[in-house]
Amino acid sequence: MIDELKNFVANGISACKVLVVGDVMLDKYYFGEVTRISPEAPVPIAHVLEVKETLGGAANVVHNLALLGARTSIIGQVGADNHGEIFLSKLKKLGVDYSGVIETSKPTTTKIRVISGHQQMIRLDFEDSSLLDAADEKILLEKFFERLPEVDAVIISDYGKGVCTKKICREIISACRAQKKCVVVDPKGDKWQKYFDASFITPNLKELNAVLPKKISNIDVQIEESARKVIDEFNLSGLLVTRSAAGLSLIDGEKISHIKARAQEVFDVSGAGDTVIAVFALALAGKIDSEKAAYLANMAAGVVVAKVGTYAVNRDELLAALG
């Protein structure tokens, strides 16, 4: 299996075309040191030493795909603001097709974090989570249908910021089913009916519990039983559950795989779910079996959780992890 996956990462990824639809974000980090308390108020003063800007939300999925070498395109929305300009410039540098990103009256979703050492002190969010209006829905769907015939797999990355409306999700999934294209969903909230008929959904334990009548614990047998019910209820091919330090669980027909997380000195799960869905869907696009795809996704996540903040894995790092 390892040789097959190494060959896919080294030689097969560049042939795969993946389209991501979802809520894009810009993540900004201010790294500094705290040595005193403000005389103006009882709050720490952070002396900023470094500023970092990176792609977040659905765009972090795209970032992973692009660094791994996939032919990647994205559909989403940004605002007419400086954050939107920074965001689009980053996609351009990655060589991503971002012609599906439209400008709306909503601001570019941006999260600003102030960090001292490895401790996050505060986060500032700029966003408008209202649903897209009918006119913008129509434009995004037109852009989707233009691109669908050319892609091998579609990812819906729902962060609850207004792009993944019921209409958009239903039409995307229906079209993918009709054209026999794999569609993988990273869910948000408890209204999963809009994901009905998807190929796979990749919830974490909290997201899975959101649609269950009774809360479950992070235990293999409970994950299996609840996943079966969810698969039947929403007519899915399978479920890939991310379980933080416990790793991943894949339930796909008769296939059941509980894959343990790789031990890391630093355990920061920020963005790990984006890496999981990116690598899992990419492997499926490359005709890799779902169990092997889940294993590869877990290896990629192991690289990401060893980093602080949102991070995208690249091809060399994934090959090294497999090696």
C-alpha positions as CSV (number, residue, x, y, z in Angstrom):
1,M,0.0,0.0,0.0
2,I,2.8,2.4,0.9
3,D,4.5,2.1,-2.5
4,E,1.2,2.7,-4.3
5,L,0.5,5.8,-2.2
6,K,4.1,7.1,-2.7
7,N,3.8,6.6,-6.4
8,F,0.5,8.5,-6.4
9,V,1.9,11.4,-4.5
10,A,5.0,11.6,-6.6
11,N,3.5,11.0,-10.0
12,G,-0.3,10.8,-10.0
13,I,-1.5,13.9,-8.2
14,S,-0.5,16.3,-11.1
15,A,-3.1,14.7,-13.3
16,C,-6.0,15.2,-10.8
17,K,-8.4,18.1,-11.2
18,V,-10.3,19.1,-8.0
19,L,-12.9,21.9,-7.7
20,V,-13.5,23.4,-4.2
21,V,-16.8,25.3,-3.5
22,G,-17.2,27.0,-0.1
23,D,-16.6,29.7,2.4
24,V,-13.1,31.2,1.8
25,M,-11.2,33.2,4.5
26,L,-8.0,35.1,5.1
27,D,-6.2,34.2,8.3
28,K,-3.8,36.8,9.7
29,Y,-1.4,36.2,12.6
30,Y,0.4,38.7,14.7
31,F,3.2,37.0,16.6
32,G,4.8,38.8,19.4
33,E,6.1,38.8,22.9
34,V,4.5,40.1,26.1
35,T,6.6,41.7,28.8
36,R,4.3,44.1,30.5
37,I,0.7,45.1,31.2
38,S,-0.8,48.2,29.6
39,P,-1.2,51.3,31.9
40,E,-4.4,52.1,30.1
41,A,-6.2,48.9,31.1
42,P,-5.4,45.5,32.8
43,V,-4.4,43.9,29.5
44,P,-1.1,42.5,28.2
45,I,0.9,44.5,25.6
46,A,2.1,42.4,22.7
47,H,5.2,43.7,20.9
48,V,4.6,42.4,17.4
49,L,7.6,40.8,15.8
50,E,6.1,39.0,12.8
51,V,3.0,39.2,10.7
52,K,1.7,36.2,8.7
53,E,-1.2,36.0,6.3
54,T,-2.5,32.7,4.9
55,L,-5.5,31.2,3.3
56,G,-8.2,29.9,5.5
57,G,-11.5,28.1,5.4
58,A,-12.3,26.5,2.0
59,A,-9.2,28.3,0.7
60,N,-7.0,26.3,3.1
61,V,-8.4,23.2,1.4
62,V,-7.3,24.8,-1.9
63,H,-3.9,25.6,-0.5
64,N,-3.3,22.0,0.4
65,L,-4.3,20.8,-3.0
66,A,-2.2,23.3,-4.8
67,L,1.0,22.6,-2.7
68,L,0.5,18.9,-3.4
69,G,0.5,19.6,-7.1
70,A,-3.2,19.0,-8.0
71,R,-4.9,21.1,-10.7
72,T,-7.1,23.2,-8.5
73,S,-10.0,25.6,-8.9
74,I,-12.2,27.4,-6.4
75,I,-15.7,28.9,-6.2
76,G,-16.6,31.3,-3.5
77,Q,-17.0,35.0,-2.6
78,V,-14.9,37.9,-1.3
79,G,-15.6,41.5,-0.5
80,A,-14.5,44.7,-2.2
81,D,-11.8,45.3,0.4
82,N,-8.1,45.1,1.1
83,H,-8.4,41.6,2.7
84,G,-10.0,40.4,-0.6
85,E,-7.1,41.8,-2.6
86,I,-4.6,40.1,-0.4
87,F,-6.6,36.9,-0.6
88,L,-6.8,36.8,-4.4
89,S,-3.1,37.6,-4.8
90,K,-2.2,34.5,-2.7
91,L,-4.4,32.3,-4.9
92,K,-2.7,33.8,-8.0
93,K,0.8,33.0,-6.6
94,L,-0.3,29.4,-6.1
95,G,-1.4,29.0,-9.7
96,V,-5.0,28.3,-8.6
97,D,-7.9,29.0,-11.0
98,Y,-9.8,31.6,-8.9
99,S,-12.0,32.9,-11.7
100,G,-14.9,31.3,-9.9
101,V,-14.5,33.7,-6.9
102,I,-17.0,36.5,-7.1
103,E,-17.0,39.9,-5.4
104,T,-20.2,40.6,-3.3
105,S,-21.4,43.3,-0.9
106,K,-20.3,41.2,2.0
107,P,-16.8,41.6,3.5
108,T,-14.0,39.1,3.0
109,T,-14.2,36.8,5.9
110,T,-11.0,37.5,7.9
111,K,-9.7,36.1,11.2
112,I,-7.0,38.0,13.0
113,R,-5.1,36.3,15.8
114,V,-2.6,37.7,18.2
115,I,-0.2,35.1,19.5
116,S,2.5,35.3,22.2
117,G,4.7,32.2,22.4
118,H,2.3,29.4,21.4
119,Q,-0.6,31.1,23.3
120,Q,-3.4,32.8,21.4
121,M,-4.3,36.0,23.2
122,I,-7.3,37.3,21.2
123,R,-9.0,36.7,17.8
124,L,-10.7,39.4,15.8
125,D,-13.3,38.2,13.2
126,F,-14.5,40.3,10.2
127,E,-17.4,38.6,8.6
128,D,-21.1,38.6,7.5
129,S,-22.5,35.1,7.8
130,S,-25.8,35.9,6.1
131,L,-26.7,33.6,3.2
132,L,-25.9,34.7,-0.4
133,D,-28.8,36.3,-2.2
134,A,-30.5,34.6,-5.2
135,A,-28.6,36.6,-7.7
136,D,-25.2,35.6,-6.3
137,E,-26.3,32.0,-5.9
138,K,-27.2,32.0,-9.6
139,I,-23.8,33.4,-10.6
140,L,-21.9,30.8,-8.5
141,L,-23.9,27.9,-9.8
142,E,-23.3,29.0,-13.4
143,K,-19.5,29.1,-12.6
144,F,-19.8,25.6,-11.1
145,F,-21.6,24.1,-14.1
146,E,-19.1,25.6,-16.5
147,R,-16.3,23.8,-14.6
148,L,-17.9,20.5,-13.6
149,P,-17.2,18.5,-16.9
150,E,-13.5,19.1,-16.5
151,V,-12.9,18.0,-12.9
152,D,-12.4,14.6,-11.3
153,A,-13.8,15.5,-7.8
154,V,-15.7,18.3,-6.0
155,I,-15.2,19.4,-2.4
156,I,-17.9,21.4,-0.6
157,S,-16.2,23.2,2.3
158,D,-19.0,24.6,4.5
159,Y,-17.9,27.0,7.2
160,G,-21.4,28.5,7.7
161,K,-20.5,31.9,6.2
162,G,-23.2,32.0,3.7
163,V,-21.9,30.4,0.4
164,C,-23.1,26.8,1.0
165,T,-26.8,27.5,0.8
166,K,-29.3,24.6,0.5
167,K,-29.8,25.4,-3.2
168,I,-26.1,25.5,-4.0
169,C,-25.4,22.2,-2.1
170,R,-28.4,20.4,-3.6
171,E,-27.7,21.4,-7.2
172,I,-23.9,20.6,-6.9
173,I,-24.5,17.2,-5.4
174,S,-27.3,16.3,-7.8
175,A,-25.1,17.3,-10.8
176,C,-22.1,15.3,-9.5
177,R,-24.3,12.3,-9.0
178,A,-25.6,12.6,-12.5
179,Q,-22.1,12.9,-14.0
180,K,-20.7,10.2,-11.7
181,K,-18.3,12.6,-10.1
182,C,-17.1,12.2,-6.5
183,V,-18.4,14.9,-4.1
184,V,-17.0,15.2,-0.6
185,V,-18.5,17.5,2.0
186,D,-17.0,19.1,5.1
187,P,-20.2,19.9,7.0
188,K,-21.4,22.7,9.3
189,G,-24.3,22.8,11.7
190,D,-27.1,20.3,12.1
191,K,-29.0,20.8,8.7
192,W,-27.4,17.9,6.8
193,Q,-30.4,17.4,4.6
194,K,-28.7,19.8,2.1
195,Y,-25.9,17.2,1.8
196,F,-28.2,14.3,0.9
197,D,-26.7,12.0,-1.7
198,A,-23.1,13.2,-1.3
199,S,-20.4,10.6,-1.8
200,F,-18.7,11.2,1.6
201,I,-19.0,13.6,4.5
202,T,-16.0,14.3,6.7
203,P,-17.2,15.5,10.1
204,N,-15.3,15.8,13.3
205,L,-16.8,14.3,16.4
206,K,-18.6,17.5,17.4
207,E,-20.1,17.9,13.9
208,L,-21.2,14.3,13.9
209,N,-22.8,14.7,17.3
210,A,-24.8,17.7,16.0
211,V,-27.0,15.4,13.8
212,L,-27.3,12.6,16.3
213,P,-30.3,12.2,18.6
214,K,-28.0,11.2,21.5
215,K,-24.4,12.4,22.0
216,I,-21.7,9.7,21.6
217,S,-18.2,9.5,22.9
218,N,-14.9,9.1,21.0
219,I,-15.1,5.3,21.0
220,D,-14.7,3.1,17.9
221,V,-18.0,1.1,18.3
222,Q,-20.1,4.2,19.0
223,I,-18.5,5.9,15.9
224,E,-19.3,2.9,13.8
225,E,-23.0,2.6,14.9
226,S,-23.8,6.2,14.6
227,A,-22.0,6.5,11.2
228,R,-24.1,3.7,9.8
229,K,-27.3,5.5,10.8
230,V,-26.1,8.8,9.3
231,I,-25.1,7.1,6.1
232,D,-28.5,5.5,5.7
233,E,-30.4,8.7,6.7
234,F,-28.6,10.9,4.2
235,N,-28.0,8.3,1.5
236,L,-24.2,8.6,1.5
237,S,-21.5,6.3,0.2
238,G,-19.6,6.7,3.4
239,L,-18.4,8.8,6.3
240,L,-14.9,9.8,7.3
241,V,-14.8,10.9,10.9
242,T,-11.9,13.0,12.2
243,R,-11.3,12.2,15.9
244,S,-8.5,14.6,17.0
245,A,-5.9,12.6,18.9
246,A,-7.7,9.4,18.2
247,G,-7.1,9.7,14.5
248,L,-9.7,8.9,11.7
249,S,-12.5,6.4,11.2
250,L,-13.8,5.4,7.8
251,I,-17.1,3.7,7.3
252,D,-17.7,2.9,3.7
253,G,-20.1,0.0,3.0
254,E,-18.4,-3.1,4.5
255,K,-15.1,-1.2,4.9
256,I,-14.4,-0.1,8.5
257,S,-11.0,1.4,9.3
258,H,-9.9,3.1,12.5
259,I,-6.6,4.8,11.8
260,K,-4.6,6.0,14.7
261,A,-3.2,9.5,14.7
262,R,0.6,9.9,14.5
263,A,2.1,11.1,17.7
264,Q,3.4,14.7,17.6
265,E,5.3,17.0,20.0
266,V,2.9,19.8,19.2
267,F,-0.8,19.0,18.7
268,D,-2.6,21.9,17.1
269,V,-5.6,20.7,15.1
270,S,-6.2,24.1,13.3
271,G,-6.8,23.4,9.7
272,A,-6.3,19.7,10.0
273,G,-9.8,18.9,8.8
274,D,-9.1,21.0,5.7
275,T,-6.0,18.8,5.0
276,V,-8.0,15.6,5.6
277,I,-10.8,16.5,3.1
278,A,-8.3,17.8,0.6
279,V,-6.1,14.7,0.6
280,F,-9.0,12.2,0.9
281,A,-10.9,13.8,-2.1
282,L,-7.7,14.1,-4.1
283,A,-6.9,10.4,-3.6
284,L,-10.4,9.5,-4.6
285,A,-10.0,11.7,-7.7
286,G,-6.9,9.6,-8.5
287,K,-9.0,6.4,-8.2
288,I,-7.3,5.4,-4.9
289,D,-9.4,3.0,-2.8
290,S,-11.2,4.8,0.1
291,E,-9.3,3.0,2.8
292,K,-6.0,3.9,1.3
293,A,-7.3,7.4,0.7
294,A,-8.2,7.7,4.4
295,Y,-4.7,6.4,5.4
296,L,-3.1,9.0,3.2
297,A,-5.3,11.7,4.7
298,N,-4.3,10.7,8.2
299,M,-0.6,10.9,7.3
300,A,-1.1,14.4,5.9
301,A,-2.9,15.5,9.0
302,G,0.0,14.2,11.1
303,V,2.2,16.7,9.4
304,V,-0.2,19.6,9.9
305,V,-0.9,19.1,13.6
306,A,2.8,19.4,14.3
307,K,2.6,23.1,13.1
308,V,1.2,26.1,14.9
309,G,-1.8,27.7,13.3
310,T,-3.3,27.1,9.8
311,Y,-0.9,25.1,7.7
312,A,-1.0,23.4,4.3
313,V,1.0,20.2,3.7
314,N,3.2,20.0,0.5
315,R,4.2,17.1,-1.6
316,D,7.7,16.6,-0.2
317,E,6.4,16.6,3.4
318,L,3.8,14.0,2.5
319,L,6.3,11.8,0.8
320,A,8.6,12.1,3.8
321,A,5.8,11.1,6.1
322,L,5.1,8.0,3.9
323,G,8.7,7.2,3.8
